[in-house]
Amino acid sequence: MSSSEPRINSYREFADDVLPRIRANNYNTIQLMAVMEHSYYGSFGYHITNFFAVSSRCGTPEDLKYLIDKAHSLNLRVLMDVVHSHTSNNVTDGLNGFDVGQSSQESYFHSGDRGYHSLWDSKLFNYANWEVLRFLLSNLMWWLEEFKFDGFRFDGVTSMLYHHHGINIPFSGNYNEYFSEGTDVDAVVYLMLANDLIHNVLPDATSIAEDVSGMPGLGQPVSEGGIGFDYRLAMAIPDKWIDYLKNKSDEEWSMQEISWRLTNRRYNEKCVAYAESHDQAIVGDKTIAFLLMDKEMYSGMSCLVDASPTVERGIALHKMIHFITMALGGEGYLNFMGNEFGHPDWIDFPREGNGWCYDKCRRQWNLVDTDHLRYKFMNAFDRAMNSLDEKYSFLALTKHIVSSTNEDDKVIVFERGNLVFVFNFHPENTYDGYKVGCDLPGKYRVVLDSDALEFGGHGRVGHDVDHFTCPEGIPGVPETNFNNRPNSFKVLSPARTCVVYYRVEEDPQVSQGSQTSSVDERVVANVMGSDEIVGK
């Protein structure tokens, strides 16, 4: 569905046509879905029928190898969406067909209700079976060694961890929800074995868990008694954004709640944050861009006419929502292809209900390539977001401080590393001389500005302005500081904008009083040259 035409795209076409777009937007990793052969195209590849076969819909094994080699040549790592949580219920073309006449101890699947997932209509593995462990572990080895994947995103981990599969369970964080008779210890042991194998075979591999429960120890190394994943998907974040966009007016948005949701993760557990994924793009739901602008995405995106209030608001919030999710939500950032420029259509795979039509099974790359359409602004900002991390590596830094969540002003201020982020979600108020706290004293300048003209903004923030700090309170006594920060500086913060400031390092060789900087002070936006992930 990565083709601009309504048809199934090939691995080679994706490599030649889409990978360069991903690299141009400064992503460093791609996550490929639906690689293993599956019975139903519309399942996003989640009903596996052959775990060791490349899905023939998109080409041959050699074609997939071409894609991965091409990605590596572009310095893109390639992760595979691996489905070891369940398998197709089909008897004629799946593993289920080999599960005949065996005792329950020897079966690949549990018997009765324990072996069937009622929501997915699929079979569930018996992870206590030695042969199941051999089968699944060798499957991981196969994809790593034969195709040179750089790691995996494990689908359906919550379903694996618990006998109840997380169905209708509102996890609250109480440890009794994680460590009880409801925990599938056999599945936990398999995941530990899987991560131990992955990191022994490929020490630089990346493994990501799709878990909504928040299982403690999920991201701790196996050597420390953890399950061994490198990252957990921050799955609650997109639900919060969808709830806000569907059910709350802009004035009802809570800065404290947004900040809490984005930072609510276990200490020292790395997360991949995302504002939306393929789940929101499926027919019947709406992407963030579509929720914000709806039908005006078809009629109001021309730069040849003034933007309507709906489009103006939509583009501004689209940039802010994705950026604050990236900057505050974790140590990595995930985007579903097309959402970076606000793709207007949902995804609808060919099925009986739509007459087996491929019309909505595509990505309209021509929209972002058309210079007079506003889609280019969201794409340019997405590129600049990633470029900012490429330059400052702030996602990998442990310094992560939220200094202000002002409900009246609708402003969130936080620091990642020595960068200072200012998000003004107020629909109307622009603040001149707005005071923000920071850690280090000195001179600060704008490094990224969502209101810049190249991002479809109004260019109200001066990028050549020096912002000098003032000391706040008694050094070393946070309660006397401004928002618990020892220094502060003042900024212009327009409504519905986000601006990032960096500290200018002064060259000690320059005479006192000179304002020459030893650091290249260009705005990142001016040097901008599947699922896509950025992170370290």
Secondary structure, DSSP 8 states (H G I E B T S, - for coil): --SSSSS---HHHIIIIIHHHHHHTT--EEEE-S-EEES-GGGTT-SEEEEEEE-GGG--HHHHHHHHHHHHHTT-EEEEEE--S-EE--SSSSGGGG-SS--TTT-SB--GGGGEETTTTEE-B-TTSHHHHHHHHHHHHHHHHHH---EEEETTHHHHHBTTTTTT----S-GGGTSSTTB-HHHHHHHHHHHHHHHHH-TT-EEEE--SS--TTTTS-GGGTS---SEEE-THHHHHHHHHHHH--GGG--HHHHHHHHH-S-TT--EEE-S--HHHHBTTS--HHHHHHTTHHHHS-BTTS---HHHHHHHHHHHHHHHHHHHHH-SEEEEETTGGGT--S-B----GGGTS--TTSS--HHHHH-TTBTHHHHHHHHHHHHHHHHHH-GGG-S-EEEEEEETTTTEEEEEETTEEEEEE--SS--EEEEEEEESS-SEEEEEEETTSGGGTS---S-TT--EE-EE-SSTT-GGGSBTTBSEEEEEEE-TTEEEEEEEE-B-TTS-TT---BSS----GGGG---EEEEE-
